[in-house]
Amino acid sequence: MRGMADLLVKLYGLPPERAVVGVDVRRALPPEKHAVGAWVGTMFGPRWASEGSVAFSGHPIGCHIAIARVVRPGPASPDPGEPHSNGVLIGFACWDATARGFFGPEGVADAWRRKGVGAALLLQCLHAMRAYGYGYAIIGGVGPKAFYEGVVPVLEIPGSSPGIYQGLLR
Ligand SMILES: CC(C)(COP(=O)(O)OP(=O)(O)OC[C@H]1O[C@@H](n2cnc3c(N)ncnc32)[C@H](O)[C@@H]1OP(=O)(O)O)[C@@H](O)C(=O)NCCC(=O)NCCS
């Protein structure tokens, strides 16, 4: 996935954030670091888990997650203090992980793709980056350029492949 060109995104004049019915998209919390890291490692491999762990190391945390609300029969969650205990992690997206001002990685579970979750995560992260103080974001080493182009206007950065990911240890 890495080794492809970087995309530049203007953070002024972003399209509004999007909601997905039945899915919560929100910034992750520190006590979720282990769970998110394990899920990302299993679904997308150790490199993305490493990038995710760096996104968790700052405040505000640069890792946002998508949780599908699960409706279970019987009484509500036994622990009312745990609002997402009935949810299932289905996607994540990071910023300020591999480099400051960079967006990525981002991934959505196979069964949940093409339902708007990826776009909702991307837009929430870009709005968070804008609020944090960035004027532009760089989407690093993109795979599916068409996905990004469909959500926000992007400009491919000339000469950015393989960019900062070149020479990574495997
Ligand atoms: C890329 C990814 C995050 C998209 O997530 P998603 O939840 O399927 O995306 P959405 O449903 O929000 O799609 C938004 C739009 O992009 C389009 N789109 C989604 N994936 C696409 C792809 N791979 N190529 C082209 N267009 C795509 C959708 O059709 C949709 O268009 P629409 O609004 O007109 O229907 C997901 O496919 C994924 O996890 N892929 C594997 C990991 C990956 O490649 N991450 C990016 C690393 S750079």
The ligand as a Gaussian input file, in Angstrom:
#p B3LYP/6-31G(d) Opt

LIG

0 1
 C      -10.170000       2.645000       1.407000
 C      -11.223000       2.294000       2.470000
 C      -10.776000       2.848000       3.828000
 C      -12.562000       2.922000       2.052000
 O      -13.495000       2.674000       3.097000
 P      -15.063000       2.564000       2.770000
 O      -15.768000       2.537000       4.079000
 O      -15.297000       1.427000       1.865000
 O      -15.305000       3.928000       1.990000
 P      -16.712000       4.667000       1.749000
 O      -17.822000       3.669000       1.754000
 O      -16.821000       5.794000       2.695000
 O      -16.479000       5.208000       0.281000
 C      -16.576000       6.592000      -0.055000
 C      -16.595000       6.688000      -1.555000
 O      -15.382000       6.173000      -2.121000
 C      -15.656000       5.096000      -3.015000
 N      -14.658000       4.084000      -2.778000
 C      -14.504000       3.337000      -1.669000
 N      -13.436000       2.519000      -1.780000
 C      -12.912000       2.762000      -3.001000
 C      -11.801000       2.230000      -3.694000
 N      -11.017000       1.261000      -3.157000
 N      -11.546000       2.706000      -4.929000
 C      -12.344000       3.652000      -5.492000
 N      -13.411000       4.202000      -4.861000
 C      -13.694000       3.749000      -3.633000
 C      -17.033000       4.604000      -2.631000
 O      -17.690000       4.052000      -3.738000
 C      -17.708000       5.845000      -2.137000
 O      -18.256000       6.575000      -3.202000
 P      -19.793000       7.059000      -3.129000
 O      -19.882000       7.974000      -1.923000
 O      -19.983000       7.753000      -4.420000
 O      -20.564000       5.804000      -2.961000
 C      -11.431000       0.748000       2.577000
 O      -11.716000       0.255000       1.286000
 C      -10.232000      -0.001000       3.137000
 O      -10.112000      -0.180000       4.339000
 N       -9.341000      -0.464000       2.246000
 C       -8.153000      -1.225000       2.669000
 C       -7.168000      -0.363000       3.380000
 C       -6.703000       0.821000       2.533000
 O       -6.420000       0.683000       1.348000
 N       -6.620000       1.992000       3.181000
 C       -6.140000       3.202000       2.544000
 C       -4.647000       3.247000       2.652000
 S       -3.913000       4.578000       1.735000

